[in-house]
Amino acid sequence: MLNIGDKAPEFTLEDKDGKTVSLSDFAGKKVVLYFYPKDNTPGCTRQACAFAHRHDDFTSKQVVVIGVSKDSTASHLKFAEKYQLPFVLLSDPEHTVIEAYGA
């Protein structure tokens, strides 16, 4: 579990397009990193759509939104397309990052 003031653990995962994304890719930017259990479930869909609805507010403040779950990149791609999610979705099938962040 992370505590206030802890440095965010570095990670590298694949996004919905199979592209490798690292936390360090966003150095110098503010990042909202959120974890969710599963694509296309009611609660997770509401959460993702809420981030999508406010995406312009985040980007206008130079904030990057990144969602992480154990789902596959293919599942993330379908989820993002179905709900027009304009932010990064990362696949963590081994739960490495999920556990590192205590999610």
FENDALIN-V881602 format. One record per backbone hydrogen bond with DSSP energy under -1.0 kcal/mol. NH is the residue of the N-H (numbers start at 1). CO is the residue of the C=O. Records with the same first field share a line. If there is no record, write none. Layout:
# FENDALIN-V881602
NH = CO / CO
This chain:
# FENDALIN-V881602
6 = 3
13 = 21
15 = 19
18 = 15
21 = 13
23 = 11
25 = 22
26 = 23
27 = 24
29 = 26
30 = 62
32 = 64
34 = 66
36 = 68
41 = 38
45 = 41
46 = 42
47 = 43
48 = 44
49 = 45
50 = 46
51 = 47
52 = 48
53 = 49
54 = 50
55 = 52
58 = 54
59 = 55
60 = 56
61 = 58
62 = 59
63 = 58
64 = 30
66 = 32
67 = 88
68 = 34
69 = 90
76 = 72
77 = 73
78 = 74
79 = 75
80 = 76
81 = 77
82 = 78
83 = 79
85 = 80
88 = 65
90 = 67
91 = 14
92 = 69
95 = 92
99 = 95
100 = 96
101 = 97
102 = 99
103 = 98
